[in-house]
Each structure stands twice: as C-alpha cells, then as structure tokens.
Amino acid sequence: MKVIKTDIEDVVIIEPQIFGDNRGWFTESWSQRKMEEAGLFYNFVQDNHSFSAVKGTLRGLHFQKGEASQAKLVRCVRGAVLDVAVDLRKNSKTYKKWVSCVLSEENKRQFLIPRGFAHGFLTLTDNVEFLYKADNYYNFEADRNIIWNDEELNIDWGIENPILSPKDAKAPKLSESDVDF
C-alpha cells in the first residue's frame, strides 16, 4: 500500500497493491494492520455504497457536526469520480482549503478524509458505484451540508450545472452553516 500526501495535512490518497495475471487481479481493499503501519489509526464502524446512474451527478458537500463527525475512507469501484475534501477545522492552517483527486475503477485509489472535513464527489462517468467506510455511525440530527458552488470555497468542479438532490440544491453557504469543528 502506498500513501500519498496531499496539500492538506491528514488527507491522503491510498494506492493499494494490485496483484494481476491472465485471470484478472486481486487487492486488499482494507487492512487495519497496513493502515496502522502507515501511521493511520481509524476504527471504521460502517460501510456505505452508493450508485449514481448519470454522469454529472454531484453529491455533497456533506459532513456531520460535533461528536457525530466522521472520518471516511472512500473509493470508486465502478466508473470514475472527482472526489473533494474541504477543511472545516477553524483552527487549521488550511481552513476553507480543499483538495481533490480522481478515483476510478481503473486506478483503484482510495481517499482518506479525516473528521472535520466536508466531502463531496462528482460523477465523471455514467453508472458509478462509490463505497466508503466511516468511523462513526450516521446521525440524522448532526447531518449537514454546504452548497457545492460556495464562492468562499471556490471549488473547481469542472461543471456548471450538475445533477443535484433537492437537499444538496438548497444547501446553505459555509457562512450560513452551523459547522463547529
């Protein structure tokens, strides 16, 4: 497993080792031992799986506030996405900064997003399947989002009119949010 640092401390890209031959390939998608050997200590308690049928679907920016906050280990197992993490930790030197990477079934990369971040992804292909582990259970009362095109964050999604859920379409700006990291 290769750990690649990003421009935001604690957000990393993980490239698993792929073993292939004429039959196909094999990889360990999760190994707590290997993560800990790399200095990454997370206790994931929930796995989630989403499907997006159409290219240009944007899910996010999502987070859970307070004690319900979640770290996520995300990956795309079918198709491709542009995955984005936004630092919402007010005392961080990278507060309001974002980092992105392409996750796809071809590159098999994973994106590790710690607690204190908003997360979202844009589908770059049709028929996307997206998986993620979370280190805290979903909590409806703590569920929050920020509008995908907030001028204060200035995220380069590469799209002007994504397909959004009603919840994401009416999300508040960061300045109107009750984020408390």
Rosetta constraint file for C-alpha pairs under 8 A:
AtomPair CA 1 CA 14 HARMONIC 6.81 0.50
AtomPair CA 1 CA 15 HARMONIC 5.69 0.50
AtomPair CA 1 CA 16 HARMONIC 4.47 0.50
AtomPair CA 1 CA 17 HARMONIC 5.31 0.50
AtomPair CA 1 CA 34 HARMONIC 7.35 0.50
AtomPair CA 2 CA 14 HARMONIC 5.72 0.50
AtomPair CA 2 CA 15 HARMONIC 4.99 0.50
AtomPair CA 2 CA 16 HARMONIC 6.36 0.50
AtomPair CA 2 CA 17 HARMONIC 7.60 0.50
AtomPair CA 3 CA 12 HARMONIC 6.52 0.50
AtomPair CA 3 CA 13 HARMONIC 5.91 0.50
AtomPair CA 3 CA 14 HARMONIC 4.75 0.50
AtomPair CA 3 CA 15 HARMONIC 6.48 0.50
AtomPair CA 3 CA 38 HARMONIC 7.44 0.50
AtomPair CA 4 CA 12 HARMONIC 5.60 0.50
AtomPair CA 4 CA 13 HARMONIC 4.98 0.50
AtomPair CA 4 CA 14 HARMONIC 6.18 0.50
AtomPair CA 4 CA 15 HARMONIC 7.75 0.50
AtomPair CA 5 CA 9 HARMONIC 7.43 0.50
AtomPair CA 5 CA 10 HARMONIC 7.78 0.50
AtomPair CA 5 CA 11 HARMONIC 6.89 0.50
AtomPair CA 5 CA 12 HARMONIC 4.88 0.50
AtomPair CA 5 CA 13 HARMONIC 6.53 0.50
AtomPair CA 6 CA 11 HARMONIC 6.15 0.50
AtomPair CA 6 CA 12 HARMONIC 5.68 0.50
AtomPair CA 6 CA 13 HARMONIC 7.28 0.50
AtomPair CA 6 CA 99 HARMONIC 7.25 0.50
AtomPair CA 7 CA 99 HARMONIC 6.85 0.50
AtomPair CA 8 CA 87 HARMONIC 7.96 0.50
AtomPair CA 8 CA 94 HARMONIC 6.51 0.50
AtomPair CA 8 CA 97 HARMONIC 7.77 0.50
AtomPair CA 8 CA 98 HARMONIC 7.60 0.50
AtomPair CA 8 CA 99 HARMONIC 6.91 0.50
AtomPair CA 10 CA 113 HARMONIC 7.46 0.50
AtomPair CA 10 CA 114 HARMONIC 6.66 0.50
AtomPair CA 11 CA 111 HARMONIC 7.42 0.50
AtomPair CA 11 CA 112 HARMONIC 5.65 0.50
AtomPair CA 11 CA 113 HARMONIC 5.24 0.50
AtomPair CA 11 CA 114 HARMONIC 6.55 0.50
AtomPair CA 12 CA 111 HARMONIC 6.00 0.50
AtomPair CA 12 CA 112 HARMONIC 5.30 0.50
AtomPair CA 12 CA 113 HARMONIC 7.21 0.50
AtomPair CA 13 CA 109 HARMONIC 6.70 0.50
AtomPair CA 13 CA 110 HARMONIC 5.69 0.50
AtomPair CA 13 CA 111 HARMONIC 4.64 0.50
AtomPair CA 13 CA 112 HARMONIC 6.23 0.50
AtomPair CA 14 CA 109 HARMONIC 5.67 0.50
AtomPair CA 14 CA 110 HARMONIC 4.96 0.50
AtomPair CA 14 CA 111 HARMONIC 6.16 0.50
AtomPair CA 14 CA 112 HARMONIC 7.34 0.50
AtomPair CA 15 CA 107 HARMONIC 7.99 0.50
AtomPair CA 15 CA 108 HARMONIC 6.86 0.50
AtomPair CA 15 CA 109 HARMONIC 4.84 0.50
AtomPair CA 15 CA 110 HARMONIC 6.49 0.50
AtomPair CA 16 CA 27 HARMONIC 6.69 0.50
AtomPair CA 16 CA 28 HARMONIC 6.91 0.50
AtomPair CA 16 CA 29 HARMONIC 6.94 0.50
AtomPair CA 16 CA 108 HARMONIC 7.12 0.50
AtomPair CA 16 CA 109 HARMONIC 6.81 0.50
AtomPair CA 17 CA 27 HARMONIC 6.09 0.50
AtomPair CA 17 CA 28 HARMONIC 7.43 0.50
AtomPair CA 18 CA 25 HARMONIC 6.56 0.50
AtomPair CA 18 CA 26 HARMONIC 5.87 0.50
AtomPair CA 18 CA 27 HARMONIC 4.99 0.50
AtomPair CA 19 CA 25 HARMONIC 5.33 0.50
AtomPair CA 19 CA 26 HARMONIC 5.12 0.50
AtomPair CA 19 CA 27 HARMONIC 6.29 0.50
AtomPair CA 20 CA 24 HARMONIC 5.51 0.50
AtomPair CA 20 CA 25 HARMONIC 3.92 0.50
AtomPair CA 20 CA 26 HARMONIC 6.29 0.50
AtomPair CA 21 CA 25 HARMONIC 6.34 0.50
AtomPair CA 31 CA 35 HARMONIC 6.21 0.50
AtomPair CA 32 CA 36 HARMONIC 6.10 0.50
AtomPair CA 32 CA 41 HARMONIC 7.99 0.50
AtomPair CA 32 CA 42 HARMONIC 7.95 0.50
AtomPair CA 33 CA 37 HARMONIC 6.14 0.50
AtomPair CA 34 CA 38 HARMONIC 6.29 0.50
AtomPair CA 35 CA 39 HARMONIC 6.46 0.50
AtomPair CA 35 CA 40 HARMONIC 5.09 0.50
AtomPair CA 35 CA 41 HARMONIC 6.74 0.50
AtomPair CA 36 CA 40 HARMONIC 4.93 0.50
AtomPair CA 36 CA 41 HARMONIC 5.41 0.50
AtomPair CA 42 CA 135 HARMONIC 6.65 0.50
AtomPair CA 43 CA 135 HARMONIC 5.51 0.50
AtomPair CA 44 CA 133 HARMONIC 6.00 0.50
AtomPair CA 44 CA 134 HARMONIC 5.26 0.50
AtomPair CA 44 CA 135 HARMONIC 3.95 0.50
AtomPair CA 44 CA 136 HARMONIC 7.02 0.50
AtomPair CA 45 CA 133 HARMONIC 7.32 0.50
AtomPair CA 45 CA 134 HARMONIC 6.12 0.50
AtomPair CA 45 CA 135 HARMONIC 5.24 0.50
AtomPair CA 45 CA 136 HARMONIC 6.11 0.50
AtomPair CA 45 CA 137 HARMONIC 6.79 0.50
AtomPair CA 46 CA 133 HARMONIC 5.70 0.50
AtomPair CA 46 CA 134 HARMONIC 5.25 0.50
AtomPair CA 46 CA 135 HARMONIC 6.74 0.50
AtomPair CA 46 CA 136 HARMONIC 7.00 0.50
AtomPair CA 46 CA 137 HARMONIC 6.24 0.50
AtomPair CA 47 CA 131 HARMONIC 7.23 0.50
AtomPair CA 47 CA 132 HARMONIC 5.71 0.50
AtomPair CA 47 CA 133 HARMONIC 4.47 0.50
AtomPair CA 47 CA 134 HARMONIC 6.36 0.50
AtomPair CA 48 CA 131 HARMONIC 5.64 0.50
AtomPair CA 48 CA 132 HARMONIC 5.28 0.50
AtomPair CA 48 CA 133 HARMONIC 6.35 0.50
AtomPair CA 48 CA 134 HARMONIC 7.92 0.50
AtomPair CA 49 CA 129 HARMONIC 7.00 0.50
AtomPair CA 49 CA 130 HARMONIC 5.65 0.50
AtomPair CA 49 CA 131 HARMONIC 4.48 0.50
AtomPair CA 49 CA 132 HARMONIC 6.59 0.50
AtomPair CA 50 CA 129 HARMONIC 5.68 0.50
AtomPair CA 50 CA 130 HARMONIC 5.17 0.50
AtomPair CA 50 CA 131 HARMONIC 6.48 0.50
AtomPair CA 51 CA 127 HARMONIC 6.87 0.50
AtomPair CA 51 CA 128 HARMONIC 5.56 0.50
AtomPair CA 51 CA 129 HARMONIC 4.59 0.50
AtomPair CA 51 CA 130 HARMONIC 6.40 0.50
AtomPair CA 52 CA 57 HARMONIC 6.82 0.50
AtomPair CA 52 CA 123 HARMONIC 7.38 0.50
AtomPair CA 52 CA 126 HARMONIC 7.17 0.50
AtomPair CA 52 CA 127 HARMONIC 5.68 0.50
AtomPair CA 52 CA 128 HARMONIC 5.10 0.50
AtomPair CA 52 CA 129 HARMONIC 6.63 0.50
AtomPair CA 53 CA 126 HARMONIC 5.40 0.50
AtomPair CA 53 CA 127 HARMONIC 4.38 0.50
AtomPair CA 53 CA 128 HARMONIC 6.39 0.50
AtomPair CA 54 CA 123 HARMONIC 7.44 0.50
AtomPair CA 54 CA 125 HARMONIC 6.97 0.50
AtomPair CA 54 CA 126 HARMONIC 4.43 0.50
AtomPair CA 54 CA 127 HARMONIC 6.19 0.50
AtomPair CA 54 CA 128 HARMONIC 7.82 0.50
AtomPair CA 55 CA 123 HARMONIC 5.15 0.50
AtomPair CA 55 CA 124 HARMONIC 5.33 0.50
AtomPair CA 55 CA 125 HARMONIC 4.53 0.50
AtomPair CA 55 CA 126 HARMONIC 4.44 0.50
AtomPair CA 55 CA 127 HARMONIC 7.55 0.50
AtomPair CA 56 CA 122 HARMONIC 6.13 0.50
AtomPair CA 56 CA 123 HARMONIC 5.25 0.50
AtomPair CA 56 CA 124 HARMONIC 6.21 0.50
AtomPair CA 56 CA 125 HARMONIC 7.51 0.50
AtomPair CA 56 CA 159 HARMONIC 7.59 0.50
AtomPair CA 56 CA 162 HARMONIC 5.16 0.50
AtomPair CA 56 CA 163 HARMONIC 5.92 0.50
AtomPair CA 57 CA 122 HARMONIC 5.63 0.50
AtomPair CA 57 CA 123 HARMONIC 5.33 0.50
AtomPair CA 57 CA 162 HARMONIC 5.60 0.50
AtomPair CA 57 CA 163 HARMONIC 4.44 0.50
AtomPair CA 57 CA 164 HARMONIC 6.25 0.50
AtomPair CA 58 CA 120 HARMONIC 7.20 0.50
AtomPair CA 58 CA 121 HARMONIC 5.70 0.50
AtomPair CA 58 CA 122 HARMONIC 4.31 0.50
AtomPair CA 58 CA 123 HARMONIC 6.48 0.50
AtomPair CA 58 CA 162 HARMONIC 5.85 0.50
AtomPair CA 58 CA 163 HARMONIC 5.88 0.50
AtomPair CA 58 CA 164 HARMONIC 5.69 0.50
AtomPair CA 59 CA 120 HARMONIC 5.38 0.50
AtomPair CA 59 CA 121 HARMONIC 5.45 0.50
AtomPair CA 59 CA 122 HARMONIC 6.49 0.50
AtomPair CA 59 CA 164 HARMONIC 6.73 0.50
AtomPair CA 59 CA 165 HARMONIC 7.52 0.50
AtomPair CA 59 CA 168 HARMONIC 7.18 0.50
AtomPair CA 60 CA 118 HARMONIC 7.86 0.50
AtomPair CA 60 CA 119 HARMONIC 6.10 0.50
AtomPair CA 60 CA 120 HARMONIC 3.99 0.50
AtomPair CA 60 CA 121 HARMONIC 6.46 0.50
AtomPair CA 60 CA 145 HARMONIC 6.67 0.50
AtomPair CA 60 CA 146 HARMONIC 7.28 0.50
AtomPair CA 60 CA 147 HARMONIC 7.55 0.50
AtomPair CA 60 CA 148 HARMONIC 6.36 0.50
AtomPair CA 60 CA 168 HARMONIC 6.37 0.50
AtomPair CA 61 CA 118 HARMONIC 5.55 0.50
AtomPair CA 61 CA 119 HARMONIC 5.02 0.50
AtomPair CA 61 CA 120 HARMONIC 4.54 0.50
AtomPair CA 61 CA 121 HARMONIC 7.91 0.50
AtomPair CA 61 CA 145 HARMONIC 5.33 0.50
AtomPair CA 61 CA 146 HARMONIC 5.26 0.50
AtomPair CA 61 CA 147 HARMONIC 6.47 0.50
AtomPair CA 61 CA 148 HARMONIC 5.77 0.50
AtomPair CA 61 CA 168 HARMONIC 7.58 0.50
AtomPair CA 62 CA 118 HARMONIC 5.17 0.50
AtomPair CA 62 CA 119 HARMONIC 5.19 0.50
AtomPair CA 62 CA 120 HARMONIC 6.28 0.50
AtomPair CA 62 CA 143 HARMONIC 7.53 0.50
AtomPair CA 62 CA 144 HARMONIC 5.92 0.50
AtomPair CA 62 CA 145 HARMONIC 4.37 0.50
AtomPair CA 62 CA 146 HARMONIC 6.68 0.50
AtomPair CA 63 CA 69 HARMONIC 6.87 0.50
AtomPair CA 63 CA 70 HARMONIC 7.32 0.50
AtomPair CA 63 CA 116 HARMONIC 7.92 0.50
AtomPair CA 63 CA 117 HARMONIC 6.69 0.50
AtomPair CA 63 CA 118 HARMONIC 4.88 0.50
AtomPair CA 63 CA 119 HARMONIC 6.53 0.50
AtomPair CA 63 CA 143 HARMONIC 6.20 0.50
AtomPair CA 63 CA 144 HARMONIC 5.40 0.50
AtomPair CA 63 CA 145 HARMONIC 6.03 0.50
AtomPair CA 64 CA 68 HARMONIC 5.74 0.50
AtomPair CA 64 CA 69 HARMONIC 4.55 0.50
AtomPair CA 64 CA 70 HARMONIC 6.47 0.50
AtomPair CA 64 CA 139 HARMONIC 7.33 0.50
AtomPair CA 64 CA 142 HARMONIC 5.01 0.50
AtomPair CA 64 CA 143 HARMONIC 4.61 0.50
AtomPair CA 64 CA 144 HARMONIC 5.66 0.50
AtomPair CA 65 CA 69 HARMONIC 5.08 0.50
AtomPair CA 65 CA 116 HARMONIC 7.99 0.50
AtomPair CA 65 CA 142 HARMONIC 5.24 0.50
AtomPair CA 65 CA 143 HARMONIC 6.80 0.50
AtomPair CA 65 CA 144 HARMONIC 6.99 0.50
AtomPair CA 65 CA 179 HARMONIC 6.20 0.50
AtomPair CA 65 CA 180 HARMONIC 6.33 0.50
AtomPair CA 65 CA 181 HARMONIC 7.25 0.50
AtomPair CA 66 CA 142 HARMONIC 7.27 0.50
AtomPair CA 66 CA 180 HARMONIC 6.30 0.50
AtomPair CA 66 CA 181 HARMONIC 6.85 0.50
AtomPair CA 68 CA 136 HARMONIC 6.56 0.50
AtomPair CA 68 CA 137 HARMONIC 7.41 0.50
AtomPair CA 68 CA 138 HARMONIC 7.57 0.50
AtomPair CA 68 CA 139 HARMONIC 6.42 0.50
AtomPair CA 68 CA 142 HARMONIC 6.28 0.50
AtomPair CA 69 CA 115 HARMONIC 5.74 0.50
AtomPair CA 69 CA 116 HARMONIC 6.79 0.50
AtomPair CA 69 CA 136 HARMONIC 6.90 0.50
AtomPair CA 69 CA 142 HARMONIC 7.88 0.50
AtomPair CA 70 CA 114 HARMONIC 7.13 0.50
AtomPair CA 70 CA 115 HARMONIC 5.02 0.50
AtomPair CA 70 CA 116 HARMONIC 7.64 0.50
AtomPair CA 70 CA 134 HARMONIC 5.93 0.50
AtomPair CA 70 CA 135 HARMONIC 5.64 0.50
AtomPair CA 70 CA 136 HARMONIC 5.25 0.50
AtomPair CA 70 CA 137 HARMONIC 7.76 0.50
AtomPair CA 71 CA 112 HARMONIC 7.56 0.50
AtomPair CA 71 CA 113 HARMONIC 5.56 0.50
AtomPair CA 71 CA 114 HARMONIC 4.22 0.50
AtomPair CA 71 CA 115 HARMONIC 4.43 0.50
AtomPair CA 71 CA 116 HARMONIC 7.86 0.50
AtomPair CA 71 CA 134 HARMONIC 5.63 0.50
AtomPair CA 71 CA 135 HARMONIC 5.48 0.50
AtomPair CA 71 CA 136 HARMONIC 7.38 0.50
AtomPair CA 72 CA 111 HARMONIC 7.95 0.50
AtomPair CA 72 CA 112 HARMONIC 5.90 0.50
AtomPair CA 72 CA 113 HARMONIC 5.13 0.50
AtomPair CA 72 CA 114 HARMONIC 6.39 0.50
AtomPair CA 72 CA 115 HARMONIC 7.78 0.50
AtomPair CA 72 CA 132 HARMONIC 6.29 0.50
AtomPair CA 72 CA 133 HARMONIC 5.43 0.50
AtomPair CA 72 CA 134 HARMONIC 4.64 0.50
AtomPair CA 72 CA 135 HARMONIC 6.70 0.50
AtomPair CA 73 CA 110 HARMONIC 6.58 0.50
AtomPair CA 73 CA 111 HARMONIC 5.68 0.50
AtomPair CA 73 CA 112 HARMONIC 4.52 0.50
AtomPair CA 73 CA 113 HARMONIC 6.29 0.50
AtomPair CA 73 CA 132 HARMONIC 5.35 0.50
AtomPair CA 73 CA 133 HARMONIC 5.11 0.50
AtomPair CA 73 CA 134 HARMONIC 6.72 0.50
AtomPair CA 74 CA 110 HARMONIC 5.48 0.50
AtomPair CA 74 CA 111 HARMONIC 5.26 0.50
AtomPair CA 74 CA 112 HARMONIC 6.53 0.50
AtomPair CA 74 CA 113 HARMONIC 7.99 0.50
AtomPair CA 74 CA 130 HARMONIC 7.38 0.50
AtomPair CA 74 CA 131 HARMONIC 5.78 0.50
AtomPair CA 74 CA 132 HARMONIC 4.16 0.50
AtomPair CA 74 CA 133 HARMONIC 6.50 0.50
AtomPair CA 75 CA 103 HARMONIC 6.20 0.50
AtomPair CA 75 CA 104 HARMONIC 7.43 0.50
AtomPair CA 75 CA 108 HARMONIC 7.18 0.50
AtomPair CA 75 CA 109 HARMONIC 6.46 0.50
AtomPair CA 75 CA 110 HARMONIC 4.70 0.50
AtomPair CA 75 CA 111 HARMONIC 6.57 0.50
AtomPair CA 75 CA 130 HARMONIC 5.93 0.50
AtomPair CA 75 CA 131 HARMONIC 5.40 0.50
AtomPair CA 75 CA 132 HARMONIC 6.24 0.50
AtomPair CA 76 CA 80 HARMONIC 6.32 0.50
AtomPair CA 76 CA 81 HARMONIC 6.97 0.50
AtomPair CA 76 CA 103 HARMONIC 5.59 0.50
AtomPair CA 76 CA 104 HARMONIC 5.09 0.50
AtomPair CA 76 CA 105 HARMONIC 5.83 0.50
AtomPair CA 76 CA 108 HARMONIC 7.17 0.50
AtomPair CA 76 CA 109 HARMONIC 7.90 0.50
AtomPair CA 76 CA 110 HARMONIC 7.76 0.50
AtomPair CA 76 CA 128 HARMONIC 7.29 0.50
AtomPair CA 76 CA 129 HARMONIC 5.96 0.50
AtomPair CA 76 CA 130 HARMONIC 4.46 0.50
AtomPair CA 76 CA 131 HARMONIC 6.15 0.50
AtomPair CA 77 CA 104 HARMONIC 6.44 0.50
AtomPair CA 77 CA 105 HARMONIC 4.64 0.50
AtomPair CA 77 CA 108 HARMONIC 7.18 0.50
AtomPair CA 77 CA 128 HARMONIC 7.63 0.50
AtomPair CA 77 CA 129 HARMONIC 5.67 0.50
AtomPair CA 77 CA 130 HARMONIC 6.07 0.50
AtomPair CA 77 CA 131 HARMONIC 7.16 0.50
AtomPair CA 78 CA 104 HARMONIC 6.72 0.50
AtomPair CA 78 CA 105 HARMONIC 5.02 0.50
AtomPair CA 78 CA 127 HARMONIC 7.05 0.50
AtomPair CA 78 CA 128 HARMONIC 5.12 0.50
AtomPair CA 78 CA 129 HARMONIC 4.90 0.50
AtomPair CA 78 CA 130 HARMONIC 7.19 0.50
AtomPair CA 79 CA 104 HARMONIC 5.71 0.50
AtomPair CA 79 CA 105 HARMONIC 5.72 0.50
AtomPair CA 79 CA 123 HARMONIC 7.92 0.50
AtomPair CA 79 CA 124 HARMONIC 7.40 0.50
AtomPair CA 79 CA 125 HARMONIC 5.57 0.50
AtomPair CA 79 CA 126 HARMONIC 6.84 0.50
AtomPair CA 79 CA 127 HARMONIC 6.38 0.50
AtomPair CA 79 CA 128 HARMONIC 4.78 0.50
AtomPair CA 79 CA 129 HARMONIC 6.88 0.50
AtomPair CA 80 CA 102 HARMONIC 6.95 0.50
AtomPair CA 80 CA 103 HARMONIC 5.70 0.50
AtomPair CA 80 CA 104 HARMONIC 4.10 0.50
AtomPair CA 80 CA 105 HARMONIC 6.54 0.50
AtomPair CA 80 CA 123 HARMONIC 6.15 0.50
AtomPair CA 80 CA 124 HARMONIC 5.29 0.50
AtomPair CA 80 CA 125 HARMONIC 5.74 0.50
AtomPair CA 80 CA 128 HARMONIC 6.54 0.50
AtomPair CA 81 CA 102 HARMONIC 5.67 0.50
AtomPair CA 81 CA 103 HARMONIC 5.43 0.50
AtomPair CA 81 CA 104 HARMONIC 6.37 0.50
AtomPair CA 81 CA 121 HARMONIC 6.16 0.50
AtomPair CA 81 CA 122 HARMONIC 5.35 0.50
AtomPair CA 81 CA 123 HARMONIC 4.42 0.50
AtomPair CA 81 CA 124 HARMONIC 5.04 0.50
AtomPair CA 81 CA 125 HARMONIC 7.35 0.50
AtomPair CA 81 CA 128 HARMONIC 7.75 0.50
AtomPair CA 82 CA 100 HARMONIC 6.70 0.50
AtomPair CA 82 CA 101 HARMONIC 5.80 0.50
AtomPair CA 82 CA 102 HARMONIC 4.61 0.50
AtomPair CA 82 CA 103 HARMONIC 6.47 0.50
AtomPair CA 82 CA 121 HARMONIC 5.44 0.50
AtomPair CA 82 CA 122 HARMONIC 5.13 0.50
AtomPair CA 82 CA 123 HARMONIC 6.54 0.50
AtomPair CA 82 CA 124 HARMONIC 6.81 0.50
AtomPair CA 82 CA 157 HARMONIC 7.65 0.50
AtomPair CA 83 CA 100 HARMONIC 5.37 0.50
AtomPair CA 83 CA 101 HARMONIC 5.44 0.50
AtomPair CA 83 CA 102 HARMONIC 6.06 0.50
AtomPair CA 83 CA 103 HARMONIC 6.81 0.50
AtomPair CA 83 CA 111 HARMONIC 7.96 0.50
AtomPair CA 83 CA 119 HARMONIC 7.65 0.50
AtomPair CA 83 CA 120 HARMONIC 6.05 0.50
AtomPair CA 83 CA 121 HARMONIC 4.33 0.50
AtomPair CA 83 CA 122 HARMONIC 6.59 0.50
AtomPair CA 84 CA 98 HARMONIC 6.77 0.50
AtomPair CA 84 CA 99 HARMONIC 5.77 0.50
AtomPair CA 84 CA 100 HARMONIC 4.34 0.50
AtomPair CA 84 CA 101 HARMONIC 6.84 0.50
AtomPair CA 84 CA 119 HARMONIC 5.75 0.50
AtomPair CA 84 CA 120 HARMONIC 5.31 0.50
AtomPair CA 84 CA 121 HARMONIC 5.90 0.50
AtomPair CA 85 CA 98 HARMONIC 5.54 0.50
AtomPair CA 85 CA 99 HARMONIC 5.56 0.50
AtomPair CA 85 CA 100 HARMONIC 6.40 0.50
AtomPair CA 85 CA 113 HARMONIC 6.69 0.50
AtomPair CA 85 CA 117 HARMONIC 6.14 0.50
AtomPair CA 85 CA 118 HARMONIC 5.72 0.50
AtomPair CA 85 CA 119 HARMONIC 4.71 0.50
AtomPair CA 85 CA 120 HARMONIC 6.74 0.50
AtomPair CA 86 CA 96 HARMONIC 6.21 0.50
AtomPair CA 86 CA 97 HARMONIC 5.81 0.50
AtomPair CA 86 CA 98 HARMONIC 4.25 0.50
AtomPair CA 86 CA 99 HARMONIC 6.68 0.50
AtomPair CA 86 CA 117 HARMONIC 5.25 0.50
AtomPair CA 86 CA 118 HARMONIC 5.04 0.50
AtomPair CA 86 CA 119 HARMONIC 6.44 0.50
AtomPair CA 87 CA 92 HARMONIC 7.80 0.50
AtomPair CA 87 CA 94 HARMONIC 6.43 0.50
AtomPair CA 87 CA 95 HARMONIC 5.14 0.50
AtomPair CA 87 CA 96 HARMONIC 5.24 0.50
AtomPair CA 87 CA 97 HARMONIC 5.66 0.50
AtomPair CA 87 CA 98 HARMONIC 6.22 0.50
AtomPair CA 87 CA 116 HARMONIC 6.50 0.50
AtomPair CA 87 CA 117 HARMONIC 4.72 0.50
AtomPair CA 87 CA 118 HARMONIC 6.73 0.50
AtomPair CA 88 CA 95 HARMONIC 5.63 0.50
AtomPair CA 88 CA 96 HARMONIC 5.83 0.50
AtomPair CA 88 CA 116 HARMONIC 5.53 0.50
AtomPair CA 88 CA 117 HARMONIC 5.19 0.50
AtomPair CA 88 CA 118 HARMONIC 6.76 0.50
AtomPair CA 88 CA 179 HARMONIC 7.40 0.50
AtomPair CA 88 CA 181 HARMONIC 6.31 0.50
AtomPair CA 89 CA 95 HARMONIC 5.70 0.50
AtomPair CA 89 CA 96 HARMONIC 7.99 0.50
AtomPair CA 89 CA 116 HARMONIC 5.41 0.50
AtomPair CA 89 CA 117 HARMONIC 7.13 0.50
AtomPair CA 89 CA 180 HARMONIC 7.91 0.50
AtomPair CA 89 CA 181 HARMONIC 4.79 0.50
AtomPair CA 90 CA 95 HARMONIC 5.66 0.50
AtomPair CA 90 CA 181 HARMONIC 6.17 0.50
AtomPair CA 91 CA 95 HARMONIC 7.02 0.50
AtomPair CA 96 CA 152 HARMONIC 7.92 0.50
AtomPair CA 96 CA 153 HARMONIC 6.12 0.50
AtomPair CA 97 CA 153 HARMONIC 6.91 0.50
AtomPair CA 98 CA 153 HARMONIC 7.53 0.50
AtomPair CA 98 CA 155 HARMONIC 7.13 0.50
AtomPair CA 101 CA 111 HARMONIC 7.84 0.50
AtomPair CA 103 CA 107 HARMONIC 6.69 0.50
AtomPair CA 103 CA 108 HARMONIC 6.76 0.50
AtomPair CA 103 CA 109 HARMONIC 5.66 0.50
AtomPair CA 103 CA 110 HARMONIC 6.78 0.50
AtomPair CA 103 CA 111 HARMONIC 7.88 0.50
AtomPair CA 104 CA 108 HARMONIC 5.81 0.50
AtomPair CA 104 CA 109 HARMONIC 6.97 0.50
AtomPair CA 113 CA 117 HARMONIC 6.91 0.50
AtomPair CA 113 CA 119 HARMONIC 7.86 0.50
AtomPair CA 116 CA 181 HARMONIC 5.65 0.50
AtomPair CA 118 CA 145 HARMONIC 7.58 0.50
AtomPair CA 118 CA 146 HARMONIC 7.89 0.50
AtomPair CA 122 CA 157 HARMONIC 7.39 0.50
AtomPair CA 123 CA 128 HARMONIC 6.69 0.50
AtomPair CA 138 CA 143 HARMONIC 7.83 0.50
AtomPair CA 139 CA 143 HARMONIC 6.20 0.50
AtomPair CA 145 CA 168 HARMONIC 7.05 0.50
AtomPair CA 145 CA 171 HARMONIC 5.82 0.50
AtomPair CA 145 CA 172 HARMONIC 7.10 0.50
AtomPair CA 146 CA 150 HARMONIC 7.55 0.50
AtomPair CA 146 CA 168 HARMONIC 7.61 0.50
AtomPair CA 146 CA 171 HARMONIC 5.17 0.50
AtomPair CA 146 CA 172 HARMONIC 5.21 0.50
AtomPair CA 146 CA 173 HARMONIC 5.42 0.50
AtomPair CA 146 CA 174 HARMONIC 5.80 0.50
AtomPair CA 146 CA 177 HARMONIC 7.16 0.50
AtomPair CA 147 CA 168 HARMONIC 6.47 0.50
AtomPair CA 147 CA 169 HARMONIC 6.97 0.50
AtomPair CA 147 CA 170 HARMONIC 7.17 0.50
AtomPair CA 147 CA 171 HARMONIC 4.68 0.50
AtomPair CA 147 CA 172 HARMONIC 5.49 0.50
AtomPair CA 147 CA 173 HARMONIC 5.45 0.50
AtomPair CA 147 CA 174 HARMONIC 7.59 0.50
AtomPair CA 148 CA 155 HARMONIC 7.83 0.50
AtomPair CA 148 CA 168 HARMONIC 7.56 0.50
AtomPair CA 149 CA 153 HARMONIC 7.62 0.50
AtomPair CA 149 CA 154 HARMONIC 6.78 0.50
AtomPair CA 149 CA 155 HARMONIC 6.75 0.50
AtomPair CA 150 CA 154 HARMONIC 6.27 0.50
AtomPair CA 150 CA 155 HARMONIC 7.74 0.50
AtomPair CA 150 CA 173 HARMONIC 5.72 0.50
AtomPair CA 150 CA 174 HARMONIC 7.12 0.50
AtomPair CA 152 CA 174 HARMONIC 7.60 0.50
AtomPair CA 164 CA 168 HARMONIC 5.89 0.50
AtomPair CA 164 CA 169 HARMONIC 5.75 0.50
AtomPair CA 165 CA 169 HARMONIC 6.09 0.50
AtomPair CA 166 CA 170 HARMONIC 6.41 0.50
AtomPair CA 167 CA 171 HARMONIC 6.26 0.50
AtomPair CA 172 CA 176 HARMONIC 5.79 0.50
AtomPair CA 172 CA 177 HARMONIC 6.16 0.50
AtomPair CA 173 CA 177 HARMONIC 6.34 0.50
AtomPair CA 174 CA 179 HARMONIC 7.83 0.50
